Amino acid sequence: MYRRKIFPIIILCAVLSACADQKIVNEICLVHAISFDTVANGKKIGALISHFKEQGKTELDALYTESNTDISLPRLNTRTNDPIERGQLRMVLFGKTHAEKGTGTVIHHFLRDPKFPSKLQLGVVDRDASELLEITKKFSEPFFLSDMIEQNMRNGNLPLMNLHVSLFNYYGEGRDMFLPYFKIGREGAAGSRGHGEVKIDGLALFRSDRMITKISMKDAFLLKMLIQNSKNGNYMVPLAGKASNIQGEDFILLRSMHSKANYIVNKANPIPSISIRLKLVTELQNVPDWVDLRSDEQLTQLEKTMESYFKKEIEKFLSLLKENKVDPVGLGDLVRSQSKNWSAQDFEKIYQVIKTTVSIQVKIANTGSA
């Protein structure tokens, strides 16, 4: 009898609570994305916000303000009839010019403010970040960009990234930050939905808080292999040989099933020497017709071909990092762990001449549908 009486009370409390929450949602503006650009008078800050019109329906809007400081949500708050809340913030965008001039003020603010969610994604746009904010508004999908990043981390070539990882790379000694790099294409392109094509075009690499260069999605796969498991990443490997009626090279399309990197510091001073050993387990998604996947001999030869190719590509990639004095792999942190007198300034002076040797073992575990 007691349980019969208490059950309606619980239901009533739940209904009242839901009504109260609905009322609160209808009385606030939720921020889903923020953009930062450099303009003549300082900084242009934008916010993608949603207004809840009725149950199940929202309307996206973009607000902008200019300021000499990087964080101006209070100013944006003066332009709405409801208070701005950051609980649903998922994306922070930096225009390329702003990223090249420095993002430190914004990043430091994220560190000090616990209201920013740790799953927040940061990104760089090849043009003004406000342009991408407007495109997102037209899509009517507030989490379109952050979902794109998440999907490419799970199923593509992007390494793990979020606010927590970016703060660790930014403040950690002997490592540098990297962020997804968005490219805006022409309107009417395939997949653009009529608002201009948007794609992730690689990674922006930073030294301290400044963007130095960008790398392609192919190189993003190499970085993913060097710092974490590259599961589900895709890569095309050229295959010279019996390209009968095709001029040039054929290609193998592979999907990574698993990878692991081991680092050995052979010498920490005066010039560090590091050995990098990589293991990659892969399946083949597509191969030329002349390759016989039933032949153990040909599969073994394919593994050797891929080992040789990845070794050269990773060596070129590491040379690119040294040339630009950026360290997303964290080689400096690795040397620091083996050196008593390590300093960031001293390592930066010798970073371009440190010795890195690469060895890679490839195992074809599955030939896929090919």
C-alpha positions as CSV (number, residue, x, y, z in Angstrom):
1,M,0.0,0.0,0.0
2,Y,2.8,2.3,0.9
3,R,4.5,1.7,-2.5
4,R,1.3,2.5,-4.3
5,K,1.1,5.9,-2.6
6,I,4.7,6.8,-3.0
7,F,4.9,6.0,-6.8
8,P,2.5,8.7,-7.9
9,I,4.4,11.2,-5.8
10,I,7.7,10.3,-7.5
11,I,6.0,10.7,-10.9
12,L,4.6,14.1,-9.9
13,C,8.0,15.2,-8.8
14,A,9.6,14.1,-12.0
15,V,6.9,15.9,-14.1
16,L,7.4,19.1,-12.0
17,S,11.1,18.9,-12.3
18,A,10.9,18.5,-16.1
19,C,8.6,21.5,-16.3
20,A,11.0,23.5,-14.3
21,D,14.0,22.5,-16.5
22,Q,12.0,23.3,-19.6
23,K,11.3,26.7,-18.2
24,I,15.0,27.3,-17.5
25,V,16.0,26.2,-21.0
26,N,13.5,28.6,-22.5
27,E,15.0,31.5,-20.5
28,I,18.6,31.1,-21.5
29,C,20.8,31.3,-24.7
30,L,23.0,28.3,-25.1
31,V,26.4,28.9,-26.7
32,H,27.5,26.1,-29.1
33,A,30.5,27.6,-30.8
34,I,32.8,30.7,-30.4
35,S,35.0,32.3,-33.1
36,F,38.0,34.5,-32.8
37,D,39.4,36.7,-35.6
38,T,41.9,39.5,-35.9
39,V,40.5,42.8,-37.3
40,A,41.9,46.3,-37.7
41,N,40.7,47.5,-34.3
42,G,41.6,44.4,-32.3
43,K,39.6,41.2,-32.0
44,K,36.3,40.1,-33.5
45,I,34.5,37.5,-31.3
46,G,31.5,35.6,-32.5
47,A,29.2,33.2,-30.7
48,L,26.8,30.6,-32.2
49,I,23.8,30.5,-29.9
50,S,20.4,28.7,-29.9
51,H,17.0,30.0,-28.9
52,F,14.4,27.4,-27.8
53,K,11.2,28.3,-29.4
54,E,9.1,25.4,-28.4
55,Q,9.6,21.8,-27.5
56,G,11.9,20.1,-30.0
57,K,12.5,23.2,-32.0
58,T,15.5,25.6,-31.8
59,E,16.7,28.5,-33.8
60,L,20.4,29.2,-34.4
61,D,21.8,32.7,-34.4
62,A,25.3,34.3,-34.5
63,L,26.3,37.3,-32.4
64,Y,29.5,39.4,-32.9
65,T,31.4,42.0,-31.1
66,E,34.8,43.6,-31.3
67,S,37.2,44.0,-28.4
68,N,40.8,44.5,-27.5
69,T,40.6,41.4,-25.3
70,D,40.0,37.8,-26.5
71,I,37.1,36.9,-24.2
72,S,34.0,39.1,-24.6
73,L,31.1,36.9,-23.6
74,P,29.9,39.6,-21.2
75,R,29.6,42.0,-24.2
76,L,27.7,39.5,-26.2
77,N,25.4,39.0,-23.2
78,T,24.3,42.6,-23.5
79,R,22.8,41.8,-27.0
80,T,20.4,39.1,-25.9
81,N,17.2,39.2,-23.9
82,D,18.3,35.9,-22.1
83,P,21.5,35.2,-20.3
84,I,24.2,33.3,-22.2
85,E,25.3,29.9,-20.8
86,R,28.3,27.9,-21.9
87,G,27.3,24.4,-20.8
88,Q,26.7,23.3,-24.4
89,L,29.8,24.9,-25.9
90,R,31.5,22.3,-28.1
91,M,33.6,24.3,-30.6
92,V,36.1,27.2,-30.5
93,L,37.4,28.4,-33.8
94,F,40.4,30.6,-34.5
95,G,40.8,32.3,-37.9
96,K,44.2,31.6,-39.5
97,T,45.5,35.1,-39.0
98,H,44.5,35.1,-35.3
99,A,46.1,31.6,-34.8
100,E,49.3,32.9,-36.4
101,K,49.4,35.9,-34.1
102,G,48.8,33.9,-30.9
103,T,46.0,32.1,-29.1
104,G,47.6,32.2,-25.6
105,T,45.1,34.6,-24.0
106,V,42.1,32.4,-25.0
107,I,43.8,29.2,-24.0
108,H,44.8,30.6,-20.6
109,H,41.2,31.7,-20.0
110,F,40.0,28.1,-20.7
111,L,42.4,26.8,-18.1
112,R,41.1,29.3,-15.4
113,D,37.4,28.8,-16.1
114,P,36.0,25.4,-15.0
115,K,32.7,26.0,-16.8
116,F,34.3,25.2,-20.1
117,P,33.7,21.4,-20.8
118,S,36.9,19.2,-21.2
119,K,35.4,17.7,-24.4
120,L,35.4,21.1,-26.0
121,Q,37.1,21.0,-29.4
122,L,39.5,23.8,-30.7
123,G,40.1,24.3,-34.4
124,V,41.7,26.7,-37.0
125,V,40.0,27.9,-40.1
126,D,41.8,28.7,-43.3
127,R,40.0,32.0,-43.5
128,D,38.1,34.1,-40.9
129,A,36.5,31.9,-38.3
130,S,33.3,33.9,-38.4
131,E,32.7,32.6,-42.0
132,L,32.6,29.0,-40.7
133,L,30.4,30.1,-37.9
134,E,27.9,31.5,-40.4
135,I,28.0,28.3,-42.5
136,T,27.3,26.2,-39.3
137,K,24.3,28.5,-38.6
138,K,22.9,27.8,-42.1
139,F,23.4,24.1,-41.6
140,S,21.1,24.4,-38.5
141,E,23.3,21.8,-36.8
142,P,25.0,23.4,-33.7
143,F,27.4,20.5,-33.2
144,F,28.2,19.9,-36.9
145,L,31.9,20.8,-36.6
146,S,32.6,19.1,-33.3
147,D,30.8,16.0,-34.6
148,M,33.0,16.1,-37.7
149,I,36.1,16.1,-35.6
150,E,34.9,13.3,-33.4
151,Q,34.0,11.2,-36.4
152,N,37.4,11.7,-38.0
153,M,39.1,10.8,-34.7
154,R,37.1,7.5,-34.4
155,N,37.1,6.5,-38.0
156,G,39.7,8.6,-39.8
157,N,43.2,10.0,-39.6
158,L,42.9,12.6,-36.8
159,P,44.6,11.8,-33.5
160,L,42.8,12.3,-30.2
161,M,42.1,16.0,-29.5
162,N,40.0,18.0,-27.1
163,L,40.5,20.9,-24.7
164,H,42.2,18.6,-22.1
165,V,44.7,17.3,-24.7
166,S,45.4,20.7,-26.1
167,L,46.0,22.2,-22.6
168,F,48.4,19.3,-21.8
169,N,50.3,19.9,-25.1
170,Y,50.3,23.7,-24.6
171,Y,51.5,23.8,-21.0
172,G,53.6,20.6,-21.1
173,E,57.3,21.0,-21.4
174,G,58.9,19.5,-24.5
175,R,55.7,19.2,-26.6
176,D,53.6,21.4,-28.9
177,M,49.9,21.8,-29.6
178,F,48.1,20.7,-32.7
179,L,44.5,21.5,-33.8
180,P,42.2,20.4,-36.7
181,Y,42.5,22.7,-39.7
182,F,39.2,23.5,-41.5
183,K,39.1,24.6,-45.1
184,I,36.1,26.4,-46.6
185,G,35.6,25.7,-50.3
186,R,33.4,27.1,-53.0
187,E,29.6,27.3,-52.7
188,G,27.7,24.6,-54.5
189,A,30.5,22.0,-54.2
190,A,29.7,18.4,-53.5
191,G,28.7,17.9,-49.9
192,S,28.3,21.6,-49.3
193,R,24.5,21.7,-49.0
194,G,24.6,24.9,-51.0
195,H,26.5,26.9,-48.3
196,G,30.1,26.3,-49.2
197,E,32.0,23.1,-48.8
198,V,33.6,22.5,-45.4
199,K,36.2,19.9,-44.7
200,I,39.0,19.0,-42.3
201,D,42.1,19.6,-44.4
202,G,44.7,18.4,-41.9
203,L,46.2,19.7,-38.7
204,A,47.5,23.1,-37.7
205,L,50.9,22.8,-35.8
206,F,51.8,25.3,-33.1
207,R,54.9,26.5,-31.4
208,S,53.8,27.8,-28.0
209,D,50.6,29.6,-28.8
210,R,51.3,30.5,-32.5
211,M,50.4,28.5,-35.5
212,I,53.5,27.8,-37.5
213,T,52.4,25.5,-40.3
214,K,49.8,22.9,-41.4
215,I,50.0,19.3,-42.4
216,S,47.8,17.2,-44.6
217,M,45.5,14.4,-43.5
218,K,48.1,11.9,-44.7
219,D,50.6,13.4,-42.3
220,A,48.0,13.5,-39.6
221,F,47.8,9.7,-40.0
222,L,51.6,9.5,-39.4
223,L,51.3,11.7,-36.3
224,K,48.5,9.5,-35.1
225,M,50.7,6.5,-35.4
226,L,53.6,8.2,-33.6
227,I,51.6,9.3,-30.6
228,Q,48.8,6.8,-30.2
229,N,47.0,3.8,-31.7
230,S,46.0,4.7,-35.3
231,K,43.0,2.4,-35.4
232,N,40.7,3.0,-38.4
233,G,43.0,5.5,-40.2
234,N,43.3,5.2,-43.9
235,Y,46.4,5.6,-46.1
236,M,47.3,5.1,-49.8
237,V,50.7,3.5,-50.5
238,P,52.1,3.7,-54.1
239,L,52.9,0.4,-55.6
240,A,55.3,0.3,-58.5
241,G,55.3,-2.8,-60.8
242,K,52.9,-4.4,-63.2
243,A,50.7,-1.4,-64.0
244,S,49.8,-2.9,-67.4
245,N,47.6,-0.3,-69.1
246,I,47.9,2.4,-66.5
247,Q,50.6,5.0,-66.7
248,G,52.4,5.7,-63.4
249,E,52.0,3.8,-60.2
250,D,49.2,1.8,-58.8
251,F,48.1,2.3,-55.2
252,I,47.2,0.2,-52.2
253,L,44.5,1.6,-49.9
254,L,44.9,0.3,-46.4
255,R,43.0,0.7,-43.1
256,S,44.9,0.6,-39.9
257,M,43.6,-2.0,-37.4
258,H,46.2,-1.2,-34.7
259,S,49.5,0.5,-34.3
260,K,52.0,1.0,-31.5
261,A,55.1,3.2,-31.2
262,N,58.1,2.5,-28.9
263,Y,60.7,5.2,-28.2
264,I,64.2,4.6,-26.9
265,V,66.5,7.5,-26.0
266,N,69.9,6.2,-26.9
267,K,71.6,9.4,-25.8
268,A,70.2,12.5,-24.1
269,N,73.3,14.8,-24.3
270,P,74.7,16.8,-25.9
271,I,72.8,15.9,-29.1
272,P,69.9,13.5,-28.3
273,S,69.6,10.3,-30.3
274,I,66.2,8.6,-30.4
275,S,65.1,5.3,-31.9
276,I,61.5,5.0,-33.0
277,R,60.0,1.5,-33.5
278,L,56.6,1.2,-35.0
279,K,54.3,-1.7,-35.4
280,L,51.3,-1.5,-37.8
281,V,48.6,-4.1,-38.2
282,T,46.5,-3.3,-41.3
283,E,43.9,-4.6,-43.6
284,L,43.8,-4.0,-47.4
285,Q,40.8,-2.1,-48.7
286,N,41.9,-1.9,-52.3
287,V,44.8,-3.3,-54.3
288,P,45.6,-3.5,-58.1
289,D,44.1,-6.3,-60.1
290,W,47.5,-7.8,-60.8
291,V,48.1,-8.5,-57.1
292,D,47.2,-12.0,-56.0
293,L,46.0,-11.8,-52.3
294,R,46.0,-15.5,-52.1
295,S,49.8,-15.6,-52.6
296,D,51.7,-15.6,-49.3
297,E,54.8,-14.5,-51.3
298,Q,53.0,-11.5,-52.7
299,L,51.6,-10.6,-49.3
300,T,55.0,-10.7,-47.7
301,Q,56.4,-8.5,-50.5
302,L,53.5,-6.0,-49.9
303,E,54.4,-5.9,-46.2
304,K,58.0,-5.1,-47.1
305,T,57.0,-2.5,-49.6
306,M,54.8,-0.8,-47.0
307,E,57.5,-0.9,-44.4
308,S,60.0,0.8,-46.7
309,Y,57.4,3.4,-47.8
310,F,56.3,4.3,-44.2
311,K,59.9,4.5,-43.0
312,K,60.7,7.1,-45.7
313,E,57.4,9.0,-45.1
314,I,57.9,9.2,-41.3
315,E,61.5,10.3,-41.7
316,K,60.3,13.1,-44.1
317,F,57.6,14.0,-41.6
318,L,60.1,14.2,-38.7
319,S,62.3,16.4,-40.9
320,L,59.4,18.7,-41.6
321,L,58.7,19.0,-37.8
322,K,62.4,19.8,-37.1
323,E,62.6,22.3,-40.0
324,N,59.6,24.2,-38.6
325,K,60.7,23.8,-34.9
326,V,57.4,22.2,-33.8
327,D,57.2,19.2,-31.7
328,P,53.7,17.6,-31.7
329,V,55.3,14.2,-31.1
330,G,56.7,15.3,-27.8
331,L,60.4,14.3,-28.4
332,G,61.5,17.1,-26.1
333,D,59.4,15.6,-23.3
334,L,60.9,12.2,-24.0
335,V,64.5,13.6,-23.7
336,R,63.5,15.6,-20.6
337,S,62.5,12.4,-18.9
338,Q,66.0,11.0,-19.4
339,S,68.0,14.2,-18.7
340,K,68.7,15.9,-15.3
341,N,69.6,19.3,-16.8
342,W,67.0,19.6,-19.5
343,S,65.6,23.0,-20.4
344,A,63.1,24.1,-23.1
345,Q,65.4,26.8,-24.3
346,D,68.4,24.5,-24.7
347,F,66.4,21.8,-26.4
348,E,64.9,24.3,-28.9
349,K,68.4,25.2,-30.0
350,I,69.4,21.6,-30.8
351,Y,65.9,20.3,-31.9
352,Q,66.7,20.6,-35.6
353,V,69.8,18.4,-35.3
354,I,68.6,15.7,-33.0
355,K,69.1,12.2,-34.4
356,T,66.0,10.1,-35.0
357,T,66.1,6.6,-36.5
358,V,62.9,4.9,-37.6
359,S,62.1,1.2,-38.0
360,I,58.6,-0.1,-38.9
361,Q,57.0,-3.6,-39.0
362,V,53.9,-4.0,-41.0
363,K,51.6,-7.0,-40.7
364,I,48.7,-7.6,-43.1
365,A,46.1,-9.2,-41.0
366,N,43.1,-8.9,-43.3
367,T,42.8,-8.4,-47.0
368,G,39.4,-6.7,-46.7
369,S,36.9,-6.8,-49.5
370,A,39.7,-6.7,-52.1
